[in-house]
Amino acid sequence: MSTQEDLDHAVRRAVGIAALRRLRRLINEERREEAENRLLARRIAWGLAAAAAVAALWLISRALH
């Protein structure tokens, strides 16, 4: 192999590794966002369930009086 071929190989390898690292960062960021969205959805669901329970108790208490 000549020096130019060695250099070309090294450049392609470095560019490939950089691209894979960028993809990994993007995947990690997307997974983090998905986890945050799941947490938010869970909190909203619990909040709605609590509000529904309070409303149901209020309606029951009004019906009994």
Summary of the structure (lengths in Angstrom):
residues: 65
radius of gyration: 28.1
end to end distance: 93.9
largest distance: 94.8
contacts: 124
relative contact order: 0.05
helix: 95%
strand: 0%
